[in-house]
Amino acid sequence: MKHLKKHLRSISIISIFISFSCMPAKKTKVVFFGDSITEAAVNPHGFITIDDSLLNPKGSSNYDLIGAGISGNKVYDLYFRMDEDVMSKSPDIVVIWVGVNDVWHKKMGTGTDADKFESFYLAMVKKFKAANIKLIVCTPAAIGEKYDNSNEQDGDLNKYSNIIRKIATDQQLTLVDLRSEYESYEKNNNPNNLDKGILTVDGVHLNDAGNLFVAKLMAEGIRKMTQGVQ
């Protein structure tokens, strides 16, 4: 009888072990938070869709990727909708890509001053960090693709990119420096110094090549953050 109980206990322990080993691994939930560029990224050739294939190869399912982009959004729009559109989804990682409209819309008188941009961005970062959400922050890439800093709003775009770089350093965040990566790519792949058509359709919004370019950089940032987790 004693041996039977011991045998049954062993079977029970093995069954529990097998049960846990067969349970699917918890997916890392990533929310991409931004403007129209991010909104379009869930389309068939968008960078979020491409990232799904890059991060979940051969039918694996390690990452759950969610788009939370809205056209026209600026940094304060993200701040005011972060609870409903992002925090409510309980993400492990949030990728923040904002800033192009804050600069671009200055031409229409509805942009965001640099000091306000920094204040809202930092407040958003601190709120996410307080909820133990890991962050990847991205610099705004382009308003015009000329590689020699002759696009009309390059000065402001560089300034706002520097704000994000500083926040990334001060807050110890993972940075995907799209501004810098775009500049390097354009110098090597835009010999006629065109203002669109290389990575974008209009100087801002991504074409297929741009989506693939951004997807690879985003995937690299996500893998770097989750190294040793997956």
C-alpha positions in Angstrom: 0.0 0.0 0.0 2.8 2.3 0.9 4.6 1.6 -2.4 1.3 2.2 -4.3 0.9 5.7 -2.6 4.5 6.6 -3.4 4.0 5.4 -7.0 0.8 7.4 -7.4 2.5 10.5 -5.9 5.3 10.2 -8.5 2.8 9.9 -11.3 1.0 13.0 -10.0 4.2 15.0 -9.9 5.1 13.9 -13.4 1.7 14.8 -14.7 1.9 18.3 -13.2 5.4 18.8 -14.8 4.1 17.6 -18.2 1.1 19.9 -17.9 3.2 22.9 -17.2 5.8 22.1 -19.9 2.9 21.8 -22.4 1.5 25.2 -21.5 2.1 27.9 -24.2 4.8 30.4 -23.3 3.4 33.8 -22.4 3.6 36.2 -25.4 5.4 39.5 -25.1 2.7 42.1 -25.8 4.0 45.1 -27.8 1.9 48.2 -28.5 3.0 50.6 -31.2 1.9 54.1 -30.2 1.9 56.9 -32.7 0.3 58.9 -35.5 -0.8 58.1 -39.1 2.5 56.4 -39.9 1.8 53.9 -37.1 -1.9 53.7 -38.0 -1.0 52.6 -41.5 1.6 50.1 -40.2 -1.1 47.4 -39.6 -1.9 47.2 -43.3 -0.6 44.2 -45.4 2.8 45.9 -46.2 3.0 48.0 -43.0 5.9 47.7 -40.6 3.9 46.2 -37.8 2.7 43.4 -40.2 6.3 42.9 -41.3 7.5 42.8 -37.7 5.0 40.1 -37.0 6.7 37.8 -39.5 10.2 38.9 -38.4 9.5 38.4 -34.7 7.2 35.3 -35.0 9.0 33.3 -37.7 7.9 29.9 -39.0 4.6 29.9 -37.2 6.0 30.7 -33.8 4.0 33.0 -31.5 6.4 34.8 -29.1 5.0 38.3 -29.7 1.6 39.9 -29.8 1.9 43.1 -31.8 -0.8 45.8 -31.5 -1.1 49.1 -33.5 -2.4 52.2 -31.7 -1.8 54.9 -34.2 -4.2 57.8 -35.0 -3.7 60.1 -37.9 -2.7 63.7 -37.1 -1.7 62.9 -33.5 0.9 65.0 -31.7 2.6 64.2 -28.4 -0.2 65.6 -26.2 -2.8 63.5 -28.1 -0.8 60.4 -27.2 -0.6 61.6 -23.6 -4.3 62.1 -23.2 -5.3 58.8 -24.8 -2.5 56.6 -23.3 -4.8 55.2 -20.6 -7.6 54.1 -22.8 -5.6 53.1 -25.9 -2.5 51.6 -24.4 -2.5 51.0 -20.6 -5.8 49.2 -20.8 -4.2 46.6 -23.0 -1.6 45.8 -20.3 1.4 45.8 -22.6 4.9 44.6 -21.7 6.5 47.0 -24.2 5.3 50.3 -25.8 7.0 51.7 -28.9 6.5 55.4 -29.0 6.9 57.1 -32.4 5.7 60.7 -32.4 6.9 64.1 -33.3 6.5 64.6 -37.0 3.1 66.3 -36.7 4.4 68.4 -33.8 7.0 69.9 -36.3 5.1 69.5 -39.6 2.0 71.3 -38.4 3.9 74.4 -37.4 3.4 75.5 -41.0 -0.3 75.5 -40.3 0.1 77.2 -36.9 -0.9 74.1 -35.0 2.4 72.5 -34.1 3.9 72.0 -30.7 6.5 74.2 -29.1 9.7 72.4 -28.2 9.3 73.0 -24.4 5.7 71.7 -24.4 6.8 68.7 -26.6 9.5 67.8 -24.0 7.1 68.2 -21.1 4.3 66.0 -22.5 6.8 63.4 -23.8 8.6 63.1 -20.4 5.3 62.9 -18.5 4.1 60.1 -20.8 7.4 58.2 -20.3 7.2 58.5 -16.5 3.6 57.3 -16.4 4.5 54.2 -18.5 7.6 53.5 -16.4 5.5 53.9 -13.2 3.3 51.0 -14.5 6.4 48.9 -15.1 6.0 49.1 -18.9 9.2 48.9 -20.9 9.7 51.6 -23.5 11.2 51.9 -26.9 11.3 55.6 -28.1 11.8 56.6 -31.7 13.0 59.9 -33.2 10.8 61.4 -36.0 12.3 60.3 -39.3 11.6 62.8 -42.1 9.6 65.7 -43.4 11.2 65.5 -46.9 13.9 63.0 -47.9 16.7 65.3 -49.0 19.9 64.0 -47.3 21.8 67.4 -47.0 19.6 69.0 -44.3 17.9 71.2 -47.0 14.4 70.1 -46.3 12.4 73.1 -45.0 11.8 71.7 -41.5 15.0 69.8 -40.9 16.2 72.2 -38.2 13.2 71.7 -36.0 13.1 67.9 -36.8 16.7 67.7 -35.6 15.9 69.7 -32.5 12.9 67.5 -31.5 14.9 64.4 -32.2 17.6 65.6 -29.8 14.9 66.1 -27.2 13.9 62.4 -27.5 17.5 61.3 -27.5 18.1 63.1 -24.3 15.0 61.7 -22.6 16.1 58.2 -23.8 19.5 58.7 -22.1 18.2 60.3 -18.9 15.4 57.8 -18.5 17.6 54.8 -19.6 15.2 53.8 -22.5 15.9 51.8 -25.6 16.2 54.3 -28.5 15.5 53.5 -32.2 17.0 56.6 -33.8 15.0 56.6 -37.0 16.1 60.2 -37.8 19.8 59.2 -37.8 19.1 55.9 -39.7 17.1 57.7 -42.4 19.9 60.3 -42.9 22.5 57.5 -43.4 20.2 55.6 -45.8 19.4 58.7 -47.8 23.0 59.6 -48.3 23.7 56.2 -49.7 20.5 55.6 -51.7 19.2 59.0 -52.8 21.9 60.2 -55.3 19.6 62.8 -56.9 18.6 64.2 -53.5 14.9 63.7 -54.1 12.5 64.9 -51.4 10.3 61.8 -51.7 10.0 58.4 -53.3 13.0 56.6 -51.6 11.5 55.6 -48.2 8.3 57.6 -48.4 5.4 58.4 -50.8 5.2 62.1 -49.8 8.3 62.9 -47.7 6.7 61.6 -44.5 4.5 58.5 -44.9 6.2 55.2 -45.7 6.3 53.4 -49.0 7.0 49.6 -49.1 10.7 50.1 -48.9 10.3 52.4 -46.0 8.0 50.0 -44.1 10.6 47.2 -44.5 13.4 49.6 -43.4 11.5 50.7 -40.3 10.3 47.1 -39.5 13.9 45.8 -39.4 15.0 48.6 -37.0 11.9 48.1 -34.8 12.4 44.4 -34.6 16.1 44.9 -33.7 15.1 47.2 -30.9 12.4 44.8 -29.6 14.8 41.8 -29.7 17.5 43.8 -27.9 15.0 44.7 -25.1 13.7 41.1 -24.8 17.0 39.3 -25.1 17.1 36.6 -22.5 13.4 36.8 -22.0 12.3 34.9 -25.1 
